[in-house]
C-alpha cells in the first residue's frame, strides 16, 4: 500500500472517529438543588450514551481539570457542564442552556478566579475562565443550568427540580445529537462580560 493510500485511509478513519464529548457536573455537595450535578452524577453514569461520551464530576479545582484535559490523548469535541446557579427572573427548576463563546476578563479578574480556585471555591465561571486561559476548551462548550432557588442544606432535590430530571437528561442528549439546532432558546456567555 502506498503512503498516499495509507494517509487517505488514516484520514478516513479519523473522520469516522466517534465524537468525544465530556459531560461534567459542577457544584457543592449537600446543598439540595444547588447540588444537582453531584446528585445526578450516578444517574447520568447509568444512562446509555453514544460512543465517545465521558462523564465525571469537575469539582476538584480548575487547575487539576486543566491538567486532566491537557493529558487527554484525543481532545474533546464538545464539553457540557451540568450546574445550578441562582439567577434572577427564573422559576425553581427552570432549565437554561448557555453556550460559552470564549473570551477572557482582565488580568485582575483572571487572578481572582485563580485565587478562588486555590482556596477551594467551586465555581463554573472560574472553571470556564481558567480553562479558556489555558486553551483547553473545544469550540462547543455548553452549560445546562437549572435554577435552584435559595441555597439550603439537603441531600435531595426539591420536588420542583426532581420532576425536571428527565428534561435535564434530554437537554444533554439533544446537545450531543444536534448541538444548538435542537435547542429552542439559548443564551451566551463570554469571559470578558461574565463578571460585569
JOWOKA-V175625 format. One record per residue. PHI is phi in degrees with one decimal (999 if undefined). NEAR is the number of other C-alpha atoms within 12 Angstrom. Layout:
# JOWOKA-V175625
phi=(PHI/PHI)
near=(NEAR/NEAR)
This chain:
# JOWOKA-V175625
phi=(999/-73.6/-59.0/-62.4/-67.5/-62.4/-61.4/-64.5/-63.9/-65.0/-62.7/-61.7/-65.1/-66.4/-68.9/-87.2/-58.0/-62.3/-61.6/-93.8/-126.9/-113.3/-101.5/-117.7/-94.2/-131.8/156.7/-69.6/-86.3/60.3/-125.6/49.8/-60.1/-64.4/-101.7/-57.4/-61.2/-59.4/-66.2/-85.3/-53.0/-61.4/-63.2/-64.7/-67.8/-83.4/-71.5/-89.2/-112.2/-61.6/-58.2/96.8/-90.8/-113.3/-131.9/-162.9/-83.7/-124.7/-108.1/-100.0/103.0/-58.1/-66.3/-64.6/-65.6/-56.9/-62.8/-61.7/-71.1/-65.6/-81.9/-66.2/-65.2/-116.6/-66.9/-73.9/-91.7/-153.1/-126.1/-124.1/-98.5/-104.1/-148.5/-136.8/-121.3/-69.6/-130.9/-69.4/62.9/-127.7/-93.4/-58.5/94.0/-65.6/-106.8/-122.8/-101.7/-112.4/-106.8/-83.6/-103.3/84.8/81.3/-131.0/-72.7/-69.7/-59.4/-61.7/-70.5/-60.8/-63.3/-64.3/-63.1/-65.2/-62.2/-59.7/-61.1/-66.5/-92.5/94.0/-68.6/-96.8/-148.5/-66.6/-63.5/-60.3/-62.6/-62.4/-66.2/-66.6/-62.2/-66.2/-58.8/-91.6/59.6/-99.1/-84.6/-76.2/-66.5/-107.5/-130.0/-128.9/-115.2/-99.8/-114.3/-103.8/-68.2/-91.7/78.2/-59.4/-73.5/-139.6/-76.4/163.0/-94.5/-127.4/-75.8/-73.1/-59.4/-61.1/-89.7/-57.5/-71.5/-91.5/-56.3/-58.9/-70.0/-60.9/-62.7/-65.0/-62.6/-62.9/-61.9/-64.2/-62.1/-65.6/-80.9/-122.2/63.9/-71.9/-60.6/-95.3/-107.4/-67.8/-128.1/-141.9/-111.5/-124.8/-121.8/-129.9/-63.7/-81.1/-124.2/-63.0/-107.4/-79.9)
near=(8/8/9/10/11/12/13/14/15/14/13/12/12/14/11/13/17/20/24/27/36/40/36/37/42/41/39/32/28/19/25/30/41/40/39/45/46/33/32/37/29/15/20/30/22/13/18/14/25/18/16/22/27/33/32/28/35/37/31/26/31/36/31/23/31/29/19/24/29/19/13/16/9/20/26/28/27/35/39/45/47/44/44/44/38/25/20/12/10/18/18/29/33/28/38/35/35/36/30/36/24/31/23/30/26/18/15/13/23/28/18/22/35/30/21/23/29/20/15/20/22/34/33/43/38/36/46/46/40/37/36/32/27/25/20/32/34/28/20/29/38/42/40/44/42/41/35/37/27/20/23/19/17/17/18/23/33/27/14/20/31/25/18/25/30/18/21/34/33/21/34/43/26/23/32/34/20/16/26/26/13/17/24/16/15/22/19/23/27/23/30/24/18/24/18/10)
